[in-house]
Amino acid sequence: MRQRVRYGLIYLLTLAAATLLAPQSHAANEEMKVQIGYLAFIPDLGPVLSNIIPEPRDAGLRGAELAIIDSNSTGRFLNHSYTLQTANADSPQALLDAAQALHQQGLRLFVVNAPAETLRQLSAALPDSLLFNAGSADDSLRSTACLNNVLHTLPSRAMLTDALAQFLTVRRWNRWLLIVGQTPDDQAYAAALRRAAKRFGHTIVAEKAWSFDNDQRRSAQADMPLFTQTTEYDVVLVADERGDFGEYVPYQTWYPRPVAGTQGLTPVGWHKSVETYGAAQLQKRFEALAGRWMNDRDFAAWMAVRSIASAVNKLHQTDPMVIRQAELSDQLPLDGFKGRKLSYRAWNGQLRQPIPIVQPRALVSTSPQDGFLHPVTELDTLGYDKPEVTCHFQ
C-alpha cells in the first residue's frame, strides 16, 4: 500500500513538473521576431561643381536590406525572423516624427543614416533604444560628445585620416600641401588631417583655402598649377567632401606629386576593390540585390544589422541595452570580411576595423600598416584611443 502511495506521489510530481515546464518549452519553440528600423535623412547639399558621378540616393538602405536577407538565412536555424522598416525623410523633424511612430510600434533597434545633429536629436528622443550610426563620420561623436545609446559602424574622420597618414609614413611622403574646401564638412576633414599629421610626424608645409567658384572642368589646367605653387611638398592633401574641386587636382599640381584625401588616394570604410577574406561574395550578393557597387554607407548599414543579428543569436533576446552591453564586451567578435574579427570600442562605441586605401579602381593598401603597434590591438592606432576621449560613455 505504501509503495502504491509512493508511486502515486511520484506520478503526480512528474505530471506537475511537466505542466510547469510545458509553457517554457513552447516559448522556446516560438519564432523570435526581430524588428529593425532604418532611418535616413540626406540633406540637400546644393549644386556641386564637379557632380559628374552622383552618389546613389539609396546608399545605406541597400546594405541594410542585404543584411536582413543574410540574417534570415542564418537565423532560420534558430527560429529567428528579421524585418526592416524604413523611413526616409526630407527634414530632421520629419525623421524624428517617423522614428517616434516606429517606436510606438515597438521598435527599439535602429540603423541611422543622417548628419550628426540629427543623430543627436534621435538619440535624445529615443533614450530606451539602441541606434547604430551608419551615416555620420563626425569626430566629436566619438571623442567629446559621445551618445550613450549610439554605436558607430561608419569609420570616423579620424580613423580615415590616421589610416592615410600611416600609409604616407610608410611611403615617406612627409611634407604635405593641404587644400581645404569651404563647407563645414571640409573644415572637419581638414582638422582630422592636421591631427593625423601631428600624430604621425608629418609636416604641413603650406595650407590653402579653396575659394574659387568657377567650374573646374573648363579651367583646371590653368588654375591648379598656379594655385598649388608653394614650398616643395611630397603629396597634396585635399579636404573636399562634397566634391567641388578635388577631382581636378590630380595631374594638375605645380610639382608632379600624388594627391590624397577626399580625392585621389582615398581612405574609405568600403570599396568595390575589396575582395579578399570572402569580401568578393559579399560584393556579388550586393550587386545582385542593388544593381550597383557597394559603398561605405552600404557596408556600415550592413555591419549594423549584422551586429544586431550576431548579438541576438548569442543572447536569444532583443533587449536593446542587453545587446549594447554584449556589443561593447570582448565576447562578441564580428565578421566584416576585412581579415580580422571586428569589435566595438568600450570607451566610445566605435567599431574597430581595418581601413582600405584606394584609388578609384583599385585597392592600394590597408591600414593599420605593419609596424604601428598598440598594447591592445593595432586597430586602435586608427581614430581616438581611450586616453584621447573626454566624453563619458557608459
Buried (B, 14 or more C-beta within 10 A) or exposed (E): EEEEEEEEEEEEEEEEEEEEEEEEEEEEEEEBEBBBBBBBBBEEBEEBBBEEEEEBEBBBBBBBBBBBEBBBEBBEEEEBBBEBBBBBBEEBEEBBEBBEEBBEEEBBBBBBBBBBEBBBBBBEBBEEBBBBBBBBBBBBBBBEEBBEBBBBBBBBBBBBBBBBBBBBBBBEBBBBBBBBBBBEBBBBBBBBBBBBBEBBEBEBBBBEEBEBEEEBEEEBEEBBEEBBEEEEBBBBBBBBBBBBBBBBBBEBBBBEBBBBBBBBBBBBBBBBBBBEBEBEEBBEBBBEBBEBBBBBBBBBBBBBBBBBBBBBBEBEEBBBEBBBBBBBEEEBEBEBBBEBEBBBBBBBBBBBBBBBBBBBEEBBBBBBBEEBEEEEBBBBBBBBBEEBBEBEBE
